Amino acid sequence: MNRYHDPSILPSEIPSESEYFDRRRVLAALAASAAMIGGGIDAAAQTGRPAVQARPAPRYTRNPKFSTNEPPNSWEDITSYNNFYEFGFNKEDPYERAQSFRSHPWNVEIDGEAEVRGRFTLEDILKPHALEERIYRFRCVEAWSRIVPWMGFPLADLIRRFKPTSRAKFVEFTTLLDPKQMPGQRTSVLDWPYREGLRIDEAMNPLTMLVVGVYGKWLPNQNGAPLRLIVPWKYGFKSIKSIVRIRFTERQPTTSWNLSAPDEYGFFANVNPEVDHPRWSQAKERRIGGNFLTSRIDTLPFNGYAAEVASLYRGMDLRRFY
């Protein structure tokens, strides 16, 4: 992607070199994304997949304050290579298996230690919040990374709205449980539904986002539609997808990967090049979309966001609390 371009042109409108020369795959990806975000009735009919209810295009502003100046990955890079075990264990499985997933309409339950609780539609959740785009580094625990233009709003804004009590020390998130739509949930690789959590101060940090879109479009199903979390200084498994429940708790919540493999996946999961995974080094990462041999770069503490978040962990042993 050319990093010098007319700012009036969306990055999503500029194809990468690989996209230009791989037109058949790009067209298939665009057809699938059109079916997912509405207006894709023809594409859905051609693929035999059910069309979802059309939704108005999202309106958002760009927030350069929290955005990296690194050029984002292509739409294809972002939407065709993902971890989403609910749809399978290979990186391509979510793209191939999530196209008929019904991500709209959607409801989210807010409960626990909060003054305002209840079951809310996605529209209820979004209504008071102005959407913005932030270009974040995204680092996966398997040592791959990319640059993603997420669209959403600060989680802190939602937390203030629902008024957690003084007993609320953590925020717990839960993914939809629906094995009929999510074939990966028919396996025993994890204790379903997927659960994640943050300390309340981590959740209130201005970098933490609830995300509903990417590249100015509604989230594709394979990327966690319709509502997901992004915590850019943590490994990707903390950024839970397809959220149906947000609960304020006094005690640290149980999280799925920490429950499954506590020696490999800690509760905090801060990106730390000095703490290796038991089966591989975290000192370097491979940037998706680049040459496999030359795209390896040094991993930055807290994924490059140390100035914004390191104070949250002052005095903690980050090797012990990994």
VOPAGU-2260 file (C-alpha; in pm, 1 decimal, decimal comma):
REM VOPAGU-2260
SITE   aa  ch    i         X         Y         Z
SITE  MET   A    0       0,0       0,0       0,0
SITE  ASN   A    1     133,0     344,7     -90,0
SITE  ARG   A    2     178,5     544,0     229,5
SITE  TYR   A    3     167,7     877,7      42,5
SITE  HIS   A    4    -177,8     943,2     -97,2
SITE  ASP   A    5    -459,3    1193,2    -114,3
SITE  PRO   A    6    -611,1    1201,3     239,7
SITE  SER   A    7    -958,2    1224,9      89,1
SITE  ILE   A    8    -916,7     869,3     -41,8
SITE  LEU   A    9    -994,1     592,4     204,4
SITE  PRO   A   10    -709,1     345,6     261,0
SITE  SER   A   11    -961,2      73,2     184,4
SITE  GLU   A   12    -997,9     214,3    -165,3
SITE  ILE   A   13    -628,9     161,8    -247,3
SITE  PRO   A   14    -550,1    -199,2    -348,5
SITE  SER   A   15    -220,8    -353,8    -250,5
SITE  GLU   A   16       1,1    -507,7    -516,6
SITE  SER   A   17    -102,6    -857,8    -411,2
SITE  GLU   A   18    -469,4    -760,2    -433,7
SITE  TYR   A   19    -422,0    -616,1    -782,0
SITE  PHE   A   20    -268,8    -935,6    -917,4
SITE  ASP   A   21    -503,0   -1170,5    -732,4
SITE  ARG   A   22    -833,9   -1037,3    -860,0
SITE  ARG   A   23   -1038,0   -1356,1    -834,7
SITE  ARG   A   24    -974,5   -1395,6    -463,4
SITE  VAL   A   25   -1034,9   -1025,7    -398,8
SITE  LEU   A   26   -1366,3   -1033,9    -582,0
SITE  ALA   A   27   -1474,7   -1334,0    -377,5
SITE  ALA   A   28   -1381,5   -1154,2     -56,3
SITE  LEU   A   29   -1568,3    -841,0    -159,9
SITE  ALA   A   30   -1876,5   -1042,5    -250,2
SITE  ALA   A   31   -1871,7   -1215,5      85,0
SITE  SER   A   32   -1825,0    -889,6     275,1
SITE  ALA   A   33   -2110,5    -730,1      82,2
SITE  ALA   A   34   -2340,8   -1012,6     185,3
SITE  MET   A   35   -2239,4    -964,3     547,2
SITE  ILE   A   36   -2283,7    -587,8     571,3
SITE  GLY   A   37   -2605,0    -559,9     374,5
SITE  GLY   A   38   -2668,3    -467,9      15,4
SITE  GLY   A   39   -2516,2    -798,6     -88,2
SITE  ILE   A   40   -2832,4    -980,5    -189,2
SITE  ASP   A   41   -2701,2   -1065,7    -535,8
SITE  ALA   A   42   -2371,8   -1198,3    -397,2
SITE  ALA   A   43   -2557,7   -1402,4    -137,2
SITE  ALA   A   44   -2782,1   -1551,6    -402,2
SITE  GLN   A   45   -2484,7   -1648,6    -616,3
SITE  THR   A   46   -2311,2   -1823,7    -326,0
SITE  GLY   A   47   -2625,6   -1986,2    -188,8
SITE  ARG   A   48   -2579,4   -1808,9     144,0
SITE  PRO   A   49   -2866,4   -1625,5     313,7
SITE  ALA   A   50   -2854,9   -1247,9     287,5
SITE  VAL   A   51   -2861,9   -1050,8     611,9
SITE  GLN   A   52   -3086,4    -753,8     674,6
SITE  ALA   A   53   -2947,9    -441,2     511,1
SITE  ARG   A   54   -2796,8    -187,1     750,8
SITE  PRO   A   55   -2720,0     177,8     686,8
SITE  ALA   A   56   -2355,2     252,2     623,3
SITE  PRO   A   57   -2171,1     350,1     942,9
SITE  ARG   A   58   -2078,6     710,9    1004,8
SITE  TYR   A   59   -1750,1     773,4    1177,8
SITE  THR   A   60   -1463,4    1017,9    1219,1
SITE  ARG   A   61   -1093,6     942,0    1221,4
SITE  ASN   A   62    -896,9     976,3    1541,7
SITE  PRO   A   63    -528,0    1039,9    1466,6
SITE  LYS   A   64    -443,3    1082,7    1836,8
SITE  PHE   A   65    -441,7     708,0    1904,0
SITE  SER   A   66    -350,2     590,1    1553,5
SITE  THR   A   67     -14,9     457,2    1443,1
SITE  ASN   A   68     138,9     620,5    1136,9
SITE  GLU   A   69     218,9     278,6     991,1
SITE  PRO   A   70      25,6     192,0     673,5
SITE  PRO   A   71    -262,3     -49,3     739,6
SITE  ASN   A   72    -282,2    -398,0     603,3
SITE  SER   A   73    -512,3    -463,2     310,0
SITE  TRP   A   74    -878,6    -560,2     346,9
SITE  GLU   A   75    -781,8    -907,2     224,3
SITE  ASP   A   76    -506,4    -945,6     486,0
SITE  ILE   A   77    -743,4    -845,0     763,4
SITE  THR   A   78   -1048,6   -1047,4     663,4
SITE  SER   A   79    -901,4   -1374,1     531,9
SITE  TYR   A   80    -649,5   -1468,3     804,6
SITE  ASN   A   81    -794,5   -1483,9    1155,0
SITE  ASN   A   82    -815,5   -1671,4    1481,4
SITE  PHE   A   83   -1179,7   -1741,7    1563,8
SITE  TYR   A   84   -1196,9   -2093,6    1704,6
SITE  GLU   A   85   -1574,7   -2088,4    1706,1
SITE  PHE   A   86   -1545,1   -2139,6    1329,9
SITE  GLY   A   87   -1238,8   -2363,7    1317,2
SITE  PHE   A   88    -873,2   -2387,8    1407,5
SITE  ASN   A   89    -707,1   -2289,7    1079,8
SITE  LYS   A   90    -655,6   -1921,5    1002,0
SITE  GLU   A   91    -867,2   -1950,3     686,3
SITE  ASP   A   92   -1158,1   -2129,8     856,7
SITE  PRO   A   93   -1339,0   -1817,8     985,4
SITE  TYR   A   94   -1349,4   -1664,5     638,0
SITE  GLU   A   95   -1475,4   -1988,8     484,4
SITE  ARG   A   96   -1724,1   -2090,8     753,4
SITE  ALA   A   97   -1866,3   -1769,5     900,5
SITE  GLN   A   98   -2037,6   -1621,4     596,0
SITE  SER   A   99   -2389,4   -1736,7     689,9
SITE  PHE   A  100   -2354,1   -1645,1    1057,8
SITE  ARG   A  101   -2644,4   -1423,7    1170,9
SITE  SER   A  102   -2482,7   -1121,2    1332,2
SITE  HIS   A  103   -2783,2    -890,4    1301,5
SITE  PRO   A  104   -3009,9    -836,8    1490,2
SITE  TRP   A  105   -2804,3    -871,8    1809,7
SITE  ASN   A  106   -2853,3    -835,2    2184,3
SITE  VAL   A  107   -2605,2    -771,9    2465,5
SITE  GLU   A  108   -2672,2    -837,1    2832,9
SITE  ILE   A  109   -2521,9    -594,6    3086,6
SITE  ASP   A  110   -2519,8    -728,5    3442,3
SITE  GLY   A  111   -2322,8    -772,1    3762,3
SITE  GLU   A  112   -2199,9    -492,7    3987,5
SITE  ALA   A  113   -2359,7    -200,0    3805,1
SITE  GLU   A  114   -2646,3      38,1    3868,8
SITE  VAL   A  115   -2781,4       2,9    3515,7
SITE  ARG   A  116   -2839,1    -353,5    3397,6
SITE  GLY   A  117   -3050,1    -522,9    3134,5
SITE  ARG   A  118   -3066,5    -668,7    2786,4
SITE  PHE   A  119   -2996,9    -421,5    2509,5
SITE  THR   A  120   -3002,2    -438,8    2131,8
SITE  LEU   A  121   -2687,0    -352,8    1943,0
SITE  GLU   A  122   -2861,1     -33,1    1834,3
SITE  ASP   A  123   -2920,8      51,0    2202,8
SITE  ILE   A  124   -2553,2      -6,3    2273,0
SITE  LEU   A  125   -2435,9     210,2    1983,1
SITE  LYS   A  126   -2692,9     489,1    1994,3
SITE  PRO   A  127   -2523,1     732,2    2236,7
SITE  HIS   A  128   -2171,2     675,1    2106,0
SITE  ALA   A  129   -1990,3     849,4    1822,5
SITE  LEU   A  130   -1794,0     601,9    1611,9
SITE  GLU   A  131   -1433,1     671,9    1527,0
SITE  GLU   A  132   -1157,3     500,5    1334,3
SITE  ARG   A  133    -825,7     420,6    1497,7
SITE  ILE   A  134    -536,5     247,9    1325,3
SITE  TYR   A  135    -391,3       6,8    1580,2
SITE  ARG   A  136    -110,8    -245,1    1586,0
SITE  PHE   A  137    -255,2    -592,1    1645,1
SITE  ARG   A  138     -25,2    -864,3    1779,9
SITE  CYS   A  139    -124,8   -1230,8    1803,5
SITE  VAL   A  140      29,2   -1471,7    2051,4
SITE  GLU   A  141     147,5   -1692,4    1761,6
SITE  ALA   A  142     396,7   -1414,2    1676,5
SITE  TRP   A  143     217,4   -1261,9    1377,6
SITE  SER   A  144      93,1    -905,3    1357,8
SITE  ARG   A  145     -75,5    -651,2    1134,0
SITE  ILE   A  146    -195,6    -290,5    1127,6
SITE  VAL   A  147    -575,1    -256,1    1137,1
SITE  PRO   A  148    -807,0      46,2    1095,6
SITE  TRP   A  149   -1070,0     -46,0    1355,4
SITE  MET   A  150   -1396,7     145,4    1389,2
SITE  GLY   A  151   -1570,9     172,1    1726,2
SITE  PHE   A  152   -1575,5     371,1    2048,5
SITE  PRO   A  153   -1390,0     366,4    2382,6
SITE  LEU   A  154   -1509,1      95,8    2619,4
SITE  ALA   A  155   -1477,2     353,4    2898,2
SITE  ASP   A  156   -1771,0     546,1    2750,2
SITE  LEU   A  157   -1995,9     242,2    2779,6
SITE  ILE   A  158   -1872,7     162,0    3130,1
SITE  ARG   A  159   -1959,1     511,3    3252,9
SITE  ARG   A  160   -2301,8     479,3    3098,4
SITE  PHE   A  161   -2386,3     165,6    3295,5
SITE  LYS   A  162   -2240,4     296,3    3622,8
SITE  PRO   A  163   -2044,3      12,6    3783,0
SITE  THR   A  164   -2051,8      15,9    4163,0
SITE  SER   A  165   -1747,7      43,5    4389,4
SITE  ARG   A  166   -1745,6    -337,6    4409,9
SITE  ALA   A  167   -1669,7    -370,3    4038,1
SITE  LYS   A  168   -1299,5    -450,4    4002,9
SITE  PHE   A  169   -1313,7    -642,0    3673,8
SITE  VAL   A  170   -1514,2    -659,6    3351,4
SITE  GLU   A  171   -1603,5   -1000,7    3207,6
SITE  PHE   A  172   -1700,8   -1057,2    2843,6
SITE  THR   A  173   -1877,0   -1357,9    2692,3
SITE  THR   A  174   -1912,1   -1469,2    2329,5
SITE  LEU   A  175   -2231,1   -1610,2    2180,1
SITE  LEU   A  176   -2287,8   -1981,9    2240,1
SITE  ASP   A  177   -2451,0   -2128,3    1929,3
SITE  PRO   A  178   -2296,7   -2455,5    1804,8
SITE  LYS   A  179   -2541,5   -2470,4    1513,9
SITE  GLN   A  180   -2393,6   -2152,8    1368,9
SITE  MET   A  181   -2045,2   -2188,8    1516,1
SITE  PRO   A  182   -1914,6   -2537,1    1427,6
SITE  GLY   A  183   -1599,8   -2498,7    1634,9
SITE  GLN   A  184   -1814,9   -2499,8    1947,4
SITE  ARG   A  185   -1902,7   -2862,0    1874,5
SITE  THR   A  186   -1546,1   -2953,2    1972,0
SITE  SER   A  187   -1397,3   -2974,1    2320,7
SITE  VAL   A  188   -1087,1   -2765,7    2251,9
SITE  LEU   A  189   -1222,2   -2499,3    2491,6
SITE  ASP   A  190   -1487,2   -2477,2    2759,9
SITE  TRP   A  191   -1750,0   -2285,5    2563,2
SITE  PRO   A  192   -1870,2   -2013,6    2550,4
SITE  TYR   A  193   -1552,8   -1810,8    2509,5
SITE  ARG   A  194   -1488,6   -1578,6    2803,5
SITE  GLU   A  195   -1239,9   -1298,2    2860,8
SITE  GLY   A  196   -1184,4   -1027,4    3118,3
SITE  LEU   A  197   -1001,0    -708,3    3206,8
SITE  ARG   A  198    -923,0    -526,2    3523,7
SITE  ILE   A  199   -1147,6    -220,7    3550,9
SITE  ASP   A  200    -854,4      20,3    3507,7
SITE  GLU   A  201    -749,7    -162,9    3190,1
SITE  ALA   A  202   -1106,1    -144,8    3061,9
SITE  MET   A  203   -1118,1     228,5    3133,7
SITE  ASN   A  204    -793,9     304,0    2950,8
SITE  PRO   A  205    -871,4     524,0    2647,1
SITE  LEU   A  206    -698,2     276,8    2412,2
SITE  THR   A  207    -947,0      -2,1    2492,0
SITE  MET   A  208   -1219,6     -11,7    2227,6
SITE  LEU   A  209   -1548,5    -179,4    2156,8
SITE  VAL   A  210   -1527,9    -236,0    1783,2
SITE  VAL   A  211   -1808,9    -265,2    1529,4
SITE  GLY   A  212   -1623,9    -211,6    1203,5
SITE  VAL   A  213   -1302,9    -223,6    1004,8
SITE  TYR   A  214   -1192,7     -11,2     708,0
SITE  GLY   A  215   -1506,3     199,7     750,6
SITE  LYS   A  216   -1743,7     -96,4     704,3
SITE  TRP   A  217   -1938,7    -303,5     954,6
SITE  LEU   A  218   -1734,7    -591,2    1091,5
SITE  PRO   A  219   -1731,5    -901,5     872,2
SITE  ASN   A  220   -1846,9   -1213,3    1052,6
SITE  GLN   A  221   -1499,9   -1367,5    1050,2
SITE  ASN   A  222   -1361,2   -1065,3    1233,4
SITE  GLY   A  223   -1601,8   -1087,7    1525,5
SITE  ALA   A  224   -1924,8    -929,1    1407,8
SITE  PRO   A  225   -2113,3    -747,2    1524,8
SITE  LEU   A  226   -1932,2    -640,0    1846,2
SITE  ARG   A  227   -1581,9    -722,0    1963,0
SITE  LEU   A  228   -1315,6    -593,3    2197,4
SITE  ILE   A  229    -976,5    -453,7    2099,9
SITE  VAL   A  230    -703,7    -410,7    2362,9
SITE  PRO   A  231    -403,0    -318,7    2147,2
SITE  TRP   A  232    -127,1    -366,3    2405,7
SITE  LYS   A  233    -234,4    -727,3    2475,7
SITE  TYR   A  234    -212,6   -1044,1    2268,5
SITE  GLY   A  235    -503,2   -1096,7    2032,2
SITE  PHE   A  236    -681,5   -1368,8    2231,1
SITE  LYS   A  237    -785,7   -1099,9    2482,1
SITE  SER   A  238    -982,1    -920,1    2208,6
SITE  ILE   A  239   -1296,0   -1131,7    2240,0
SITE  LYS   A  240   -1540,1   -1147,4    1946,7
SITE  SER   A  241   -1919,9   -1159,4    1898,2
SITE  ILE   A  242   -1990,4   -1033,2    2249,9
SITE  VAL   A  243   -2332,4   -1107,8    2402,3
SITE  ARG   A  244   -2261,9   -1034,9    2769,0
SITE  ILE   A  245   -2067,4    -772,9    2964,1
SITE  ARG   A  246   -2057,7    -833,0    3338,3
SITE  PHE   A  247   -1899,2    -624,9    3614,4
SITE  THR   A  248   -1744,3    -843,0    3883,8
SITE  GLU   A  249   -1566,7    -809,7    4216,2
SITE  ARG   A  250   -1338,5   -1107,2    4153,5
SITE  GLN   A  251   -1106,6   -1179,8    3863,8
SITE  PRO   A  252   -1313,3   -1369,6    3605,7
SITE  THR   A  253   -1218,4   -1705,0    3460,4
SITE  THR   A  254   -1093,8   -1666,8    3103,8
SITE  SER   A  255   -1106,7   -1936,0    2838,2
SITE  TRP   A  256    -743,6   -1977,5    2733,8
SITE  ASN   A  257    -611,5   -1928,5    3086,5
SITE  LEU   A  258    -848,3   -2204,5    3202,3
SITE  SER   A  259    -748,2   -2432,4    2914,3
SITE  ALA   A  260    -368,6   -2382,4    2932,1
SITE  PRO   A  261    -266,4   -2167,4    3231,5
SITE  ASP   A  262     106,1   -2225,1    3170,7
SITE  GLU   A  263      76,5   -2077,2    2821,2
SITE  TYR   A  264    -188,8   -1804,5    2846,2
SITE  GLY   A  265    -199,2   -1567,2    3140,9
SITE  PHE   A  266    -485,4   -1344,8    3249,0
SITE  PHE   A  267    -301,4   -1021,2    3167,4
SITE  ALA   A  268    -150,2   -1128,2    2831,6
SITE  ASN   A  269      46,0    -807,8    2784,5
SITE  VAL   A  270     270,2    -817,1    2477,8
SITE  ASN   A  271     617,7    -875,1    2619,5
SITE  PRO   A  272     916,3    -971,0    2402,3
SITE  GLU   A  273    1104,1   -1087,3    2714,4
SITE  VAL   A  274     846,8   -1350,6    2812,3
SITE  ASP   A  275     838,4   -1635,4    2564,0
SITE  HIS   A  276     551,9   -1869,6    2501,1
SITE  PRO   A  277     658,7   -2217,1    2620,8
SITE  ARG   A  278     677,1   -2334,2    2258,6
SITE  TRP   A  279     818,8   -2030,3    2076,3
SITE  SER   A  280     988,3   -1695,3    2119,7
SITE  GLN   A  281     790,8   -1371,0    2143,4
SITE  ALA   A  282    1094,3   -1151,6    2071,8
SITE  LYS   A  283    1003,9   -1107,1    1704,9
SITE  GLU   A  284     684,9   -1107,2    1501,6
SITE  ARG   A  285     591,3   -1163,0    1138,3
SITE  ARG   A  286     390,4    -885,0     977,7
SITE  ILE   A  287     106,3   -1038,6     776,4
SITE  GLY   A  288     107,2    -936,1     411,7
SITE  GLY   A  289     483,9    -912,4     381,9
SITE  ASN   A  290     748,6   -1150,7     260,6
SITE  PHE   A  291     763,8   -1447,9     496,4
SITE  LEU   A  292    1142,4   -1429,3     528,6
SITE  THR   A  293    1190,3   -1051,5     543,3
SITE  SER   A  294     880,8    -930,5     729,0
SITE  ARG   A  295    1001,7   -1034,2    1074,9
SITE  ILE   A  296    1038,2    -734,9    1305,8
SITE  ASP   A  297    1122,6    -679,9    1671,3
SITE  THR   A  298     829,3    -706,6    1909,1
SITE  LEU   A  299     778,7    -393,7    2119,9
SITE  PRO   A  300     689,0    -402,1    2490,9
SITE  PHE   A  301     314,5    -353,3    2529,1
SITE  ASN   A  302     302,2    -373,7    2146,7
SITE  GLY   A  303     440,1     -19,8    2125,8
SITE  TYR   A  304     186,3     134,7    2365,0
SITE  ALA   A  305     406,6     145,1    2676,4
SITE  ALA   A  306     374,1     522,5    2715,5
SITE  GLU   A  307      -1,7     488,5    2745,7
SITE  VAL   A  308     -32,2     174,0    2959,6
SITE  ALA   A  309     288,6      80,5    3141,0
SITE  SER   A  310     178,3     275,7    3450,5
SITE  LEU   A  311    -113,0      33,0    3493,8
SITE  TYR   A  312     137,5    -235,7    3592,0
SITE  ARG   A  313     383,2     -34,4    3800,5
SITE  GLY   A  314     539,2    -258,2    4066,8
SITE  MET   A  315     411,3    -582,1    3911,3
SITE  ASP   A  316     638,1    -868,1    3814,8
SITE  LEU   A  317     546,6    -896,4    3447,0
SITE  ARG   A  318     713,8   -1235,6    3420,0
SITE  ARG   A  319     492,0   -1374,8    3692,0
SITE  PHE   A  320     179,8   -1186,0    3584,9
SITE  TYR   A  321     209,8   -1269,9    3215,4
